[in-house]
């Protein structure tokens, strides 16, 4: 297969160039500046398939009544979420909680259109923490079934066991909460969760099995604890300060800001209780300012949206918010391609349009370097390819 008559933004930071991409057996065989016989893309712009490092494919908003749904319906509904994500130009995701190994295997078997999926299975927090779905009424809304380990754990021995359970269940990354959350029934975003000893045990246990740890962390104390314990990425990072930024840079830790969910919860989300709305507004006030600080300090930022809490399929809107804190369009694009691939430990396979890499490619009508918002308009996305197979073609 040959994609021709396109401007190539290859994700490496190189200026766009005009040419053709030759694809064979799901990989990029050749890139040339020549026009060739093939699929003529009418002077469109080719980019690497985007990577969303923080999604929840199994979720559709803050739905406390999901426990009423038959288990099979829960999975069938997620198929639409995967299709919407792929159509938006996202060819790889890291699911930050509740997609299990069966979902990943179904996607790998091409049983339905889906991005490539890395999973965390069950995100972990202590009793009363962010991922404890037990309300003060005593009703437990935590979604649990065979193959889905429990999300709560307490003490060094139990956190070690739970990490072993999620890895046994197929986790590619271990997801934890070191602070409270915006949509938590029992805590505040600044609340500290897990002791240093527990966090160190989690990271150590994950390392034994070759896994990295991603940490949901809003409050700065939770961020610092996660950094000291040796996590791989900080998710959200709302109350981060300069000291934390510099420690992250020193230790090579990534930041996944999730602007999309922060904006949505503070302004548009009508489904959450009033106490959660109050927390969402507090978060929104400081999030943008502190992300500007983190960017100025030089923290490595990765595109992640928390889609699932927000509607699926709007993932590339995140890039506009990244430009608002000071990134230029090329930097924003790389945050969702090259840098995201590095964060997900897939830089040798995806993230750039280069010879011998997997052929994950999207094509848009207009130049996103002139206007980053063209990427969030799905009408502009005329082709989506994953592993050399075209899933969307509107030419």
C-alpha positions, 0 to 999 in steps of 0.5 A, a space after each residue: 500500500 502506498 500513501 502519496 501526495 501528502 505532507 508528512 509531519 513525522 513526529 520527530 520535530 522535523 519540518 513537514 516534507 512532501 512525499 509518499 509512504 510505502 507500507 508492507 506487512 503492517 510496517 513502514 517500508 519506505 518514505 520518499 519525497 517522490 509522488 508515486 502511484 497509490 492512494 492520493 491524499 490530495 496534499 493532506 497532512 500525515 501524522 503518526 497515530 496519536 497516543 492517549 496515555 490516560 483513558 477509561 474505555 469501559 466508562 461512560 461518564 460518572 455513572 453510579 448506576 452502572 452496577 445495575 447493568 448486566 455485565 455483558 452490556 458493559 462490554 458491548 457499550 465499550 465497543 462504541 467507545 473504542 470506535 469513537 477513539 480510533 475515529 478521532 485519530 488515536 491508535 494507541 491508548 493506555 487504559 487507566 482502569 477497568 479494561 481487563 485482559 479480555 478487552 485487550 485480547 479482543 482488540 488484538 484479535 480485531 474482533 471490532 475496530 479499536 486502538 491498541 490497548 495497554 491496560 492497568 486492569 484495577 487501579 489501586 488505592 487504600 480503603 476510603 481512597 480514590 478507588 474505593 467505591 463504598 459510599 458513607 451509606 455502606 453501599 459499595 459501587 465498586 465494579 468487581 467480577 472474576 478477572 478484575 482484582 479488588 481495588 483497595 489495599 492497606 499495609 505493605 503486605 497487602 499492597 504487594 499482594 494486590 500488585 501481584 494480582 493486577 499483574 497476574 490479571 494482565 496489567 501492562 502498567 500498575 495504576 495507583 492513587 497517591 491523592 484523593 480525587 475530584 470524583 471520589 465519594 470519600 476524599 478530597 483531591 489534596 488528601 494523601 493516600 498510601 504511606 511512603 512504605 506502601 508506595 515503595 513496596 508497590 514500585 518495588 513489586 512492579 519492578 520485579 515483574 518489569 512493570 512501571 507505576 502510574 500515579 493519580 496525584 492531585 495534591 502536591 504531598 501525594 505528588 512528592 510521595 509518588 516521586 520519592 517512591 519512584 513512579 514512572 508518571 504522574 497523572 493530573 498533577 494539579 497542585 504541583 509546585 516548582 520543587 516537585 517539577 524539578 524532582 520529576 525532571 531529575 528522575 525522568 518522570 512524565 506528567 500527564 495533565 489531563 486538561 480535557 477532564 479538568 475543563 469538563 468537570 468544572 464547567 459542563 459535567 451535569 451528572 456529578 453531585 454538588 460536592 464533587 462540582 465544588 472540588 472540580 471548580 477548585 481544581 480548575 482554578 489552579 490546574 492551568 497555572 500549575 501546568 504552565 509552571 511545569 511546562 516552563 520548568 521543562 517537565 516532560 508532558 504527555 497527552 492524556 484525556 481521562 476520556 470515559 469521565 468525559 465523552 469518548 472521541 474528543 481526545 485531540 482537543 487536549 492538544 489545544 489546551 497544551 498550546 494554551 500553556 505555552 507549547 507550540 503546535 509541534 510540541 503538542 503533537 509530539 506530546 501525543 506521539 513521540 513523547 507519549 510512545 516513550 512514556 508507554 515504552 513503545 518508542 521503538 515501535 510507534 510514535 513517529 513516521 519512520 522506516 520499519 516502525 508500525 504503520 499507525 498513521 492518520 491524515 488530516 485535510 489542513 495543516 495542524 502546525 498552522 492551527 492545532 484545532 484542526 485535529 479535534 475536528 473529526 471532519 478534518 480526519 480523512 484517514 486513520 490507519 493502524 498497523 497498515 490497515 485502514 479503519 477510516 477513509 473519507 477521501 
